[in-house]
Amino acid sequence: MTTSRNLSRKQRHTVKWIFDRLVDEHDATQVTYRMVRAYVAERHPEIRVKAGRGPPNAFVPQSHRPGVEAEVDFGDVTY
């Protein structure tokens, strides 16, 4: 699989290149550069994870019942 990272700089999918192709090939006159840039910025992390080049966004919510668990940090406090 060829990814944009493996391509030369001129062959990479940039926001400008995507925008130009949308306008030229699909007559997307209602699409603005800013819209394409926002969409690419939103999708970029997801695409990197699917390609195996980035960590997935992992968040594990934790809930603890009162009095069941405790955490203690030891250290010196000076004022």
C-alpha positions in Angstrom: 0.0 0.0 0.0 1.4 3.4 -1.0 0.8 6.1 1.6 1.3 9.8 1.1 4.3 9.6 3.5 6.1 7.3 1.0 5.4 9.6 -2.0 7.5 12.4 -3.1 6.5 15.9 -1.9 4.9 16.7 -5.2 2.7 13.6 -5.1 1.3 14.0 -1.6 -2.4 14.9 -1.1 -2.3 18.4 0.3 -5.3 20.4 1.2 -4.8 22.7 -1.8 -4.4 19.7 -4.1 -7.7 18.2 -2.7 -9.5 21.5 -3.0 -8.3 22.0 -6.6 -9.4 18.6 -7.6 -12.8 19.0 -6.1 -13.3 22.2 -8.1 -11.8 21.0 -11.3 -13.0 17.5 -11.5 -16.3 17.6 -9.6 -17.3 21.2 -10.3 -17.6 21.7 -6.5 -18.1 25.5 -6.6 -20.0 25.6 -3.3 -17.0 24.1 -1.5 -14.5 26.6 0.0 -10.8 26.0 0.8 -11.6 26.7 4.5 -14.2 23.9 4.5 -11.7 21.4 2.9 -9.0 22.4 5.4 -11.3 21.9 8.4 -12.4 18.5 7.1 -8.9 17.3 6.5 -7.8 18.5 9.9 -10.6 16.6 11.5 -10.1 13.4 9.5 -6.2 13.4 9.6 -5.8 11.7 13.0 -8.3 9.0 12.1 -6.6 8.3 8.8 -3.2 8.0 10.5 -4.6 5.5 13.0 -6.2 3.4 10.2 -2.8 3.4 8.3 -1.0 2.2 11.5 1.0 5.5 11.9 -0.5 7.0 15.0 -1.8 6.0 18.4 -5.6 5.7 18.6 -7.4 8.1 20.9 -8.0 6.0 23.9 -9.9 7.2 26.9 -11.2 4.8 29.5 -13.7 6.4 31.9 -13.2 5.4 35.4 -15.7 5.4 38.2 -15.0 4.5 41.8 -17.5 4.0 44.5 -16.8 6.1 47.7 -14.5 4.3 50.1 -13.6 1.4 47.8 -10.3 2.6 46.5 -7.8 5.2 47.7 -4.7 6.8 46.3 -2.0 8.3 48.5 1.0 10.4 47.4 3.9 10.7 49.9 6.2 13.6 49.8 7.6 16.6 51.8 5.6 19.8 51.8 7.4 23.0 52.7 6.0 26.5 52.9 
